[in-house]
Amino acid sequence: METSNVSTSTPQLTSTVIGTVARMVSREPRSISPETRFLDDLNFDSTMVLELLMNLETDLDTEFDPETLEPSDFDTVGSLVAYLTRQFEA
């Protein structure tokens, strides 16, 4: 994973993910929490997951290694933030 000087603290990553997801689904960021489920609550499909990853790469000025992603990383906003935190700490 290549990264820049973007803040990668868990609270900042949570805020960035929520903001990115909110833009994608045209919802207010405050209506999305770490417990929000991508499939059940936001009706994400595989195309939307890929779009989210591309948007996060842009928003976080980084690149993700798709080999490190697991389906469970997309259960909730919080599980995606946990994945991102692990990637930035690696």
Contacts in CASP RR format, 6 or more apart in sequence:
PFRMAT RR
TARGET T0000
AUTHOR 0000-0000-0000
METHOD contacts of the structure
MODEL  1
METSNVSTSTPQLTSTVIGTVARMVSREPRSISPETRFLDDLNFDSTMVL
ELLMNLETDLDTEFDPETLEPSDFDTVGSLVAYLTRQFEA
1 62 0 8 1.000
1 63 0 8 1.000
1 64 0 8 1.000
1 65 0 8 1.000
1 68 0 8 1.000
1 87 0 8 1.000
1 88 0 8 1.000
1 90 0 8 1.000
2 62 0 8 1.000
2 63 0 8 1.000
3 60 0 8 1.000
3 61 0 8 1.000
3 62 0 8 1.000
3 88 0 8 1.000
4 60 0 8 1.000
4 61 0 8 1.000
4 62 0 8 1.000
6 60 0 8 1.000
6 61 0 8 1.000
6 62 0 8 1.000
8 60 0 8 1.000
8 84 0 8 1.000
8 85 0 8 1.000
8 88 0 8 1.000
10 81 0 8 1.000
10 85 0 8 1.000
13 60 0 8 1.000
13 81 0 8 1.000
13 84 0 8 1.000
13 85 0 8 1.000
13 88 0 8 1.000
14 34 0 8 1.000
14 77 0 8 1.000
14 78 0 8 1.000
14 81 0 8 1.000
16 56 0 8 1.000
16 59 0 8 1.000
16 60 0 8 1.000
17 56 0 8 1.000
17 77 0 8 1.000
17 78 0 8 1.000
17 80 0 8 1.000
17 81 0 8 1.000
17 84 0 8 1.000
18 29 0 8 1.000
18 32 0 8 1.000
18 33 0 8 1.000
18 77 0 8 1.000
19 29 0 8 1.000
19 32 0 8 1.000
20 52 0 8 1.000
20 55 0 8 1.000
20 56 0 8 1.000
20 59 0 8 1.000
21 27 0 8 1.000
21 32 0 8 1.000
21 36 0 8 1.000
21 42 0 8 1.000
21 52 0 8 1.000
21 77 0 8 1.000
22 28 0 8 1.000
22 29 0 8 1.000
22 31 0 8 1.000
22 32 0 8 1.000
23 55 0 8 1.000
24 48 0 8 1.000
24 51 0 8 1.000
24 52 0 8 1.000
24 55 0 8 1.000
25 42 0 8 1.000
32 42 0 8 1.000
32 77 0 8 1.000
33 77 0 8 1.000
34 76 0 8 1.000
34 77 0 8 1.000
34 78 0 8 1.000
34 81 0 8 1.000
35 76 0 8 1.000
35 77 0 8 1.000
35 78 0 8 1.000
36 42 0 8 1.000
36 76 0 8 1.000
36 77 0 8 1.000
37 75 0 8 1.000
37 76 0 8 1.000
38 44 0 8 1.000
38 48 0 8 1.000
38 49 0 8 1.000
38 74 0 8 1.000
38 75 0 8 1.000
38 76 0 8 1.000
38 77 0 8 1.000
38 80 0 8 1.000
39 74 0 8 1.000
44 52 0 8 1.000
44 74 0 8 1.000
49 74 0 8 1.000
53 64 0 8 1.000
53 66 0 8 1.000
53 69 0 8 1.000
56 62 0 8 1.000
56 64 0 8 1.000
56 84 0 8 1.000
57 63 0 8 1.000
57 64 0 8 1.000
60 84 0 8 1.000
62 88 0 8 1.000
64 87 0 8 1.000
65 87 0 8 1.000
68 83 0 8 1.000
68 87 0 8 1.000
69 83 0 8 1.000
70 83 0 8 1.000
72 79 0 8 1.000
73 79 0 8 1.000
73 80 0 8 1.000
73 82 0 8 1.000
73 83 0 8 1.000
74 80 0 8 1.000
END
